[in-house]
């Protein structure tokens, strides 16, 4: 039988992660595995995760941006990129204050029950004039184009908009039109 996976990238935080697991076991959260790591949920909503890394182990709060953080222990792992997730990093098990960790977890649970959740802001698609004219002049092309996901539409739009010269835009449009009619994304060849 295969040993249960523990998300500990360097296998040096087993005891420390067990302490965090024991604290989380006292809550109403449900332990599950997602993305190769331990995630704790409430009503199928991700609330908390734990894991070990090279120089630290930690607990992260999916909507940690809403926590009061009175002890000033939370960090944004990627400033400017990460919007809601906050981490609490530890370097040893001696740093784990069970009462304080429990208070943060309880607040995260209460925030979920209140419906406090970060909702990503969807960026509006910007359609350059050249592309807009193609869509206006060819309804079948427009129908095919708008059937794509926002991500794939954005890829096509940027591909055309990033061309500096009109001749480049025209040659790129000739290249992508058949792909769009065949319901293939811009980079489909690399994904097959």
MARLOMAR-642193 format. One record per residue: x, y, z of N, C-alpha, C in turn; residue in three letters. Coordinates in steps of 0.1 Angstrom, whole numbers, padded with zeros to 4 digits, always signed. Each point is the difference from the previous one (the first is absolute). Example, Ala and Ser with C-alpha at 12.3 -4.5 7.8 and 13.67 -1.06 7.14 Angstrom:
// MARLOMAR-642193
+0132-0057+0078-0009+0012+0000+0009+0012+0000ALA -0004+0011-0007+0009+0011+0000-0008+0011+0008SER 
END
This chain:
// MARLOMAR-642193
+0008-0012+0000-0008+0012+0000+0009+0012+0000UNK -0004+0010-0009+0008+0012-0001-0002+0010+0012UNK +0010+0006+0005-0001+0009+0011-0007+0013-0004UNK -0009+0005+0008-0008+0012-0003+0010+0012-0002UNK -0003+0007-0011+0009+0011-0003-0002+0012+0010UNK +0011+0005+0004+0000+0012+0008+0007+0011-0008UNK -0006+0012-0001+0006+0010-0008+0011+0007+0008UNK +0012-0006-0001+0011+0005+0006+0012-0002-0010UNK +0003+0011-0007+0009-0001-0011+0014-0005+0003UNK +0004+0001+0012+0014-0005+0004-0001-0010+0011UNK -0012-0005+0003-0001-0011+0010+0007+0003+0014UNK -0001+0013+0004+0007+0003+0013-0010+0005+0010UNK -0013+0001-0003-0010+0007+0008-0011-0010+0005UNK +0003-0013+0000-0011-0009+0004-0006+0003+0013UNK +0008+0001+0011-0005+0002+0013-0008+0014+0001UNK +0006+0010-0007-0006+0013+0001-0014+0000-0007UNK -0001-0007-0012-0012+0000-0007-0011-0009+0008UNK +0005-0010+0007-0009-0007+0009-0006+0008+0011UNK +0008+0010+0005-0006+0009+0010-0011+0008-0006UNK +0003+0006-0012-0010+0008-0006-0013-0008-0004UNK +0002-0013-0004-0011-0009-0003-0008-0002+0013UNK +0006-0002+0011-0007-0003+0013-0008+0013+0004UNK +0005+0012-0003-0008+0012+0003-0012+0000-0009UNK +0002-0002-0013-0011+0000-0010-0010-0011+0003UNK +0004-0011+0005-0009-0011+0003-0011+0004+0011UNK +0003+0010+0008-0009+0004+0010-0010+0010-0005UNK +0000+0003-0013-0010+0009-0006-0010-0008-0008UNK -0009+0007-0006-0011-0006-0008+0005-0002-0014UNK +0012+0004-0004+0005-0001-0013+0002-0014-0004UNK -0001-0003-0013+0001-0014-0005+0014+0000-0008UNK +0008-0010+0004+0013-0001-0006-0001-0007-0014UNK +0006+0006-0010+0000-0006-0013+0013+0002-0007UNK +0003-0006-0011+0012+0002-0007-0003+0007-0013UNK +0006+0011-0003-0001+0007-0013+0014+0005-0003UNK +0003+0000-0013+0013+0005-0005+0011-0007+0006UNK -0001-0012+0005+0010-0007+0006+0003+0004+0015UNK -0009+0007+0006+0002+0005+0014-0013-0002+0008UNK +0002+0003+0013-0012-0001+0009-0007+0013+0000UNK -0013-0001-0003-0009+0012+0000-0012-0003+0009UNK -0004+0010+0007-0011-0002+0009-0012+0008-0004UNK -0011-0006-0001-0012+0006-0007-0012+0001+0010UNK -0009+0009-0003-0012+0002+0006-0011+0001-0011UNK -0009-0010+0000-0010+0000-0010+0006+0001-0014UNK +0010-0008-0002+0008-0001-0013+0007+0012-0004UNK +0001+0010+0009+0008+0012-0003+0013-0001+0007UNK +0011+0003-0007+0014+0000+0005+0002+0011+0010UNK +0004-0004+0012+0002+0010+0011+0015+0001+0004UNK +0006-0011+0002+0014+0000+0005+0008-0012-0007UNK +0013+0003-0001+0009-0011-0005+0012+0000+0008UNK +0007-0011+0000+0013-0001+0008+0010-0007-0009UNK +0013+0003+0002+0011-0006-0007+0013+0004+0004UNK +0010-0007-0004+0014+0002+0003+0008+0004-0012UNK +0009+0009+0001+0008+0005-0011+0015-0001+0004UNK +0009+0005-0008+0014-0001+0003+0004+0006+0013UNK -0004+0013+0002+0005+0007+0012-0011+0002+0011UNK -0012-0004-0003-0011+0002+0010-0011-0010-0002UNK -0009-0001+0009-0013-0007-0002-0010+0010+0004UNK -0013-0002-0004-0009+0010+0003-0015-0005-0002UNK -0008+0010+0003-0014-0001-0002-0005+0012-0008UNK -0008-0003-0010-0005+0012-0008-0015+0000+0001UNK -0005+0012-0001-0014+0003+0001-0004+0005-0014UNK -0010-0007-0006-0004+0003-0014-0005+0014-0001UNK -0008+0004+0010-0005+0014+0000+0006+0008+0011UNK +0013-0002+0002+0007+0006+0012+0000+0016-0001UNK -0003+0005-0011-0001+0015-0001-0010+0006+0009UNK -0010-0008+0004-0011+0004+0008+0003-0002+0015UNK +0011-0007+0004+0003-0002+0014+0005+0013+0006UNK -0003+0002+0013+0005+0012+0007+0015+0000+0002UNK +0006-0011+0001+0015-0002+0002+0005+0009+0011UNK -0006-0001+0011+0004+0009+0012+0015-0003+0004UNK +0005-0012-0002+0013-0004+0004+0010+0003-0011UNK -0005+0005-0012+0009+0004-0011+0009-0011-0004UNK -0006-0012-0003+0008-0012-0003-0002-0004-0015UNK -0010+0006-0007-0003-0005-0013+0008+0008-0011UNK +0004-0008-0010+0007+0007-0011-0007-0004-0013UNK +0002+0009-0010-0005-0002-0013+0012-0007-0008UNK -0002-0012-0004+0011-0008-0006+0006+0007-0013UNK -0009+0006-0008+0004+0007-0012-0006+0013-0001UNK +0006+0010+0006-0006+0014+0000-0003+0004-0014UNK -0012+0006-0002-0004+0004-0013-0006-0011-0009UNK +0002-0012+0004-0006-0011-0008-0011-0007+0008UNK +0003-0004+0012-0009-0007+0009-0010+0011+0006UNK -0013-0002-0002-0010+0009+0004-0005-0003+0014UNK -0004-0012+0003-0008-0003+0012+0008-0009+0010UNK +0008-0009-0006+0007-0010+0008+0011+0006+0009UNK +0000-0004+0013+0011+0004+0009+0006-0012+0007UNK +0013+0001+0002+0008-0011+0006+0004+0004+0014UNK +0001-0010+0008+0006+0001+0013+0012-0009+0000UNK +0012+0004+0000+0012-0008-0001+0006-0002+0014UNK +0005-0013+0001+0007-0004+0013+0013-0006-0004UNK +0010+0002+0009+0013-0006-0002+0003-0011+0010UNK -0008-0002+0010+0001-0011+0009-0013-0002+0007UNK -0002-0012+0006-0013-0003+0007-0001+0008+0012UNK +0011+0006+0006-0001+0008+0012-0007+0013-0003UNK -0001+0004-0013-0007+0013-0004-0015-0002+0000UNK -0005-0012+0000-0014-0003-0001-0007+0003+0013UNK -0009+0010+0000-0008+0004+0012-0014-0005-0003UNK -0003-0012+0006-0013-0006-0004-0012+0009+0002UNK -0001+0007+0011-0011+0009+0002-0001+0011-0011UNK +0011+0005-0004+0000+0011-0010-0003-0006-0014UNK +0006-0011-0003-0003-0007-0013-0015-0003+0000UNK -0006-0006+0011-0014-0003+0000-0009+0012-0002UNK +0004+0011+0006-0007+0013-0001-0001+0004-0015UNK +0011-0001-0007+0001+0004-0014-0009-0010-0008UNK +0001-0012+0003-0008-0010-0008-0015+0002+0003UNK -0004+0003+0013-0014+0003+0003-0005+0012-0007UNK +0008+0010-0001-0004+0012-0007-0001-0003-0015UNK +0008-0008-0006-0001-0003-0014-0013-0008-0003UNK -0004-0009+0010-0012-0007-0001-0012+0009+0001UNK +0000+0009+0009-0011+0010+0002-0001+0009-0013UNK +0012+0004-0005-0001+0008-0012-0006-0007-0012UNK +0002-0013-0001-0006-0008-0010-0015-0001+0002UNK -0004-0002+0012-0014-0001+0003-0007+0014-0003UNK +0007+0011+0002-0006+0013-0003+0000+0003-0015UNK +0007-0009-0008+0001+0002-0014+0011+0009-0005UNK +0009+0003+0009+0012+0008-0004+0009-0008-0008UNK +0001+0004-0013+0008-0008-0010+0005+0010-0010UNK +0012-0001-0004+0006+0008-0010-0006-0005-0014UNK -0005+0009-0007-0005-0004-0014+0009+0007-0010UNK +0006-0008-0008+0009+0006-0010-0007+0009-0010UNK +0006+0011-0003-0006+0010-0009+0003-0005-0014UNK -0010-0002-0008+0002-0004-0014+0003+0012-0008UNK +0011+0000-0007+0004+0011-0009-0008-0001-0013UNK -0005+0012-0004-0008+0000-0012+0010-0002-0012UNK -0005-0007-0010+0008-0002-0012+0001+0013-0008UNK +0012+0003-0004+0003+0012-0008+0002-0005-0014UNK -0009+0004-0009+0000-0004-0014+0005+0012-0008UNK +0012-0002-0006+0005+0011-0009-0008+0002-0012UNK +0001+0012-0006-0009+0004-0011+0001-0010-0012UNK +0013-0005-0003+0002-0009-0011-0009-0013+0003UNK +0001-0005+0012-0007-0013+0003-0015+0003+0000UNK -0004+0011+0005-0014+0004+0001-0006+0001-0014UNK +0007+0005-0010-0004+0001-0013-0002-0014-0006UNK +0009-0009+0003-0001-0014-0005-0013-0007+0005UNK -0002+0003+0013-0012-0006+0006-0013+0005-0006UNK +0000+0013-0002-0012+0007-0006-0002-0004-0014UNK +0010-0003-0008-0001-0003-0014-0003-0015-0003UNK +0002-0008+0010-0002-0015-0002-0007-0006+0012UNK -0013-0001-0001-0008-0005+0012+0003-0014+0003UNK +0004-0009-0009+0004-0014+0003+0013+0000+0008UNK +0009+0009-0004+0013+0001+0008-0003+0005+0014UNK -0009+0010+0001-0003+0005+0013-0007-0010+0009UNK -0009-0008-0006-0007-0011+0008+0011-0010+0005UNK +0009-0004-0009+0010-0010+0004+0009+0006+0011UNK +0004+0013-0002+0009+0006+0009-0006+0001+0014UNK -0012+0005+0001-0007+0002+0013-0004-0014+0007UNK +0002-0011-0007-0003-0013+0006+0012-0004+0009UNK +0012+0006-0001+0011-0003+0007-0001+0005+0015UNK +0008-0006+0009+0001+0005+0013+0007+0014+0000UNK -0002+0007+0011+0006+0013+0001+0016+0000-0002UNK +0006-0011+0006+0014-0001-0001+0005-0001-0014UNK -0007-0009-0008+0004-0002-0014-0003+0012-0009UNK -0011+0007+0003-0003+0012-0007+0011+0010+0002UNK +0004+0001+0013+0010+0010+0003+0013-0003-0007UNK +0004-0013-0001+0012-0004-0008-0001+0005-0014UNK -0011-0002-0007-0002+0004-0014+0001+0015-0001UNK -0007+0007+0009-0001+0015+0000+0014+0006+0002UNK +0008-0005+0009+0013+0005+0003+0010-0003-0012UNK -0002-0012-0006+0008-0004-0011-0001+0010-0012UNK -0012+0005-0002-0003+0010-0011+0005+0014+0005UNK -0004+0003+0012+0002+0014+0005+0015+0003+0001UNK +0008-0011+0003+0014+0003+0002+0008+0001-0013UNK -0006-0002-0011+0007+0002-0013+0000+0015-0002UNK +0012+0005-0004+0002+0014-0002-0005+0005-0013UNK +0002-0007-0011-0003+0004-0013-0013-0006-0005UNK -0007+0007-0008-0013-0005-0005+0002-0013-0008UNK +0011-0001-0008+0002-0012-0008+0002-0012+0009UNK +0006+0002+0012+0002-0011+0009-0013-0004+0006UNK -0009+0010+0003-0013-0003+0006-0008-0009-0010UNK +0001+0004-0013-0007-0007-0011+0005-0014-0001UNK +0013-0002+0000+0005-0014-0001-0003-0008+0012UNK +0000+0006+0012-0004-0008+0012-0014-0003-0001UNK -0009+0009-0004-0014-0003-0001-0002-0012-0010UNK +0007+0000-0011-0001-0011-0010+0004-0013+0007UNK +0009+0000+0009+0005-0012+0007-0010-0005+0010UNK -0006+0009+0008-0009-0004+0011-0014-0003-0004UNK -0005+0006-0011-0014-0002-0004-0003-0015-0002UNK +0008-0008-0007-0003-0014-0001+0000-0007+0013UNK +0009+0004+0009+0000-0006+0014-0013+0003+0007UNK -0004+0012-0001-0013+0004+0007-0011-0008-0005UNK -0001-0001-0014-0011-0008-0006+0000-0014+0004UNK +0012-0006+0002+0002-0014+0004-0001-0002+0016UNK -0003+0011+0007-0001+0000+0014+0013-0004+0007UNK +0011+0005-0006+0013-0003+0006+0006+0012+0006UNK +0006-0001+0012+0006+0012+0006+0013+0004-0007UNK +0005+0012+0003+0012+0005-0007+0012-0010+0002UNK +0002-0006+0011+0011-0008+0003-0004-0015+0000UNK -0010-0004-0007-0004-0014+0000+0010-0010-0003UNK +0009+0003-0009+0011-0009-0004+0009-0004+0011UNK +0002+0009+0010+0009-0002+0011-0007-0008+0011UNK -0013+0000-0001-0008-0007+0011-0004-0014-0004UNK +0002-0004-0012-0004-0013-0004+0010-0011+0003UNK 
END
